[in-house]
Amino acid sequence: MTRHLLGERLFSTDLLFKDFFDRDTAFGSIIETKPAYPVDIFLQNDNLCFDIACVGLEKDDINVSVESNTLKVAYRKPNIESNPSDVEAPNYVHRGITRRSFDMGWKISADYDLSKLDASMAKGLLQITVPKSENAKTRTIEIK
């Protein structure tokens, strides 16, 4: 990626080609360059952590469930045609905020205890923490 610093703004030549390879175009189904929904997955203090961007959604809109060893997170966008709004839709120049339905799932290793999963939401960020299983934690064995 070629980047140029112009004043205080960072300009990326990749932006010139963004719409050409956007997932909503014919090339989107061929070239998959980004996840379907913004998710960060990381390890922190023996926990498996998920940060999922849920801009404009309320916690009651999102379904977090565990099935077998799979963590599932889903949101179904309401059908606007069946729920007409009194507010006219804006005439967008650019749409960058994603409010589309999603249904994601991750198989979680037995090293993590899904029965102790914790989920919270604040400022449009859904945070899910799965603690490491007690059986999977490193133990020091005394030699006799």
N, C-alpha and C positions, 0 to 999 in steps of 0.2 A: 504494500500500500504506500503510495506516495503522499506525503503530507507537507503542506506549506503553512508557515505561520504568517498570517496577514493581520498586522496590528495586534489586537487582542483575540482575534478569532482564529480558530483552527479550521483550515480548509482541507478537505479530503477529496482527491480526484475520484475515489470510489463512489462518491455521491452522484457523480455524473452518470453512472451506470446502474444505480439502485433500482429505478423503476423498470429497467430492461429485464432484470432478473428477479423481479418481485414475484412472490408466490402467487399473486392473483393474475399473472400473465400466463401465456402458454408455456413459458420456460419454467414457471414456478413448480410444476409437477415433475420436471426433469431434474432441476438443480435445487437441492435442499441445503441451504446454507445456514439456516438458523432454526432454533426449536420452534414448535408450534405456538408456544406461549412462554413469556420470560420467566425462567426458573433458575435459581442458583441452588446447587446442592453441595454441601461442604461438611467436613468433620470438625467438631469443636468440643473439647473436653470429653472425649469418649462418646459423644452423641453424633448421630447422623441428622443433619439439619437441612431443611428445605425453606427457601424464601421464594414465594410466588407472588408476582406483581398482579394485584387485583384492583386496578384503578377503577373507581366509580362503582364498585360492588360493595354490598353489605355482607357481613358474616353469615347472615341467614340465607343469602343467595347461593352459597357455596356448600357442597356436600363433600365431607371428608369421611372415608370409610376404609375399613380393613377387611380383606377377604383372603383367607388362608395366609400366605406370606406376601400379599400384595397390598401396597398403600395406594388408594385411589382418591383423586381430587377431581371434582366435576362442577361445572356451572352450565346451566342451560339458559341461553338468552331468550327472554320472552318474545313471542311472536307479536311484533308491533302491529301487524295488520289486524290481528284479533283483539288488540287493546289499543284502539286509536287514542292518540294524545291530543289535548287541547293546544299544545304547543307545536307550531309548524317546524319541521326539520330544517336546520340551518343549511345554507348553501356553502358547503365546505370548499375551501381552496386547497387544504391539505388535511388529511386525517392520519394522525400518528398515534392516537390513543386507541388501543385495542379493547373492544367490548364484545368480543365474539364468544360463542359457546366453546367450552373445552372439556375434555375428558381425558385425564392423564393417569397413568398407573406405573408403579415401579415395584419390581420384585425386590424384597428386602431380605438380606442375608439373615440366617438364624442367629448371627452374632448380635442382632439388635432385637429388643423386646417391644414388639408392636402393641402389646397389651398396656404398655405404659406411655404410649404416644401422647404428646401434648401439642395442642394447636391454639394459636392466638392470632388476632388480626388487629392491626393499628395502622392508620394512615395509608390504607391501600396496599399493605403488605401482609400476606398470610404467611405466618411462620409456624412450621411444624418441626418438632424435635422428637426424635426416636432415640431413647437411651440405649447404651450398649447393655447386652444381657449380662447378668451376674456370672453366668457360666462361661462367657466368652472373655471376661476381663482377665488380665494377666495376674497370676498368683505366684507368690514366691513359696517354694517348697523347702522346708527345712530338711537338710540331709541328716540322717541318723547314723 
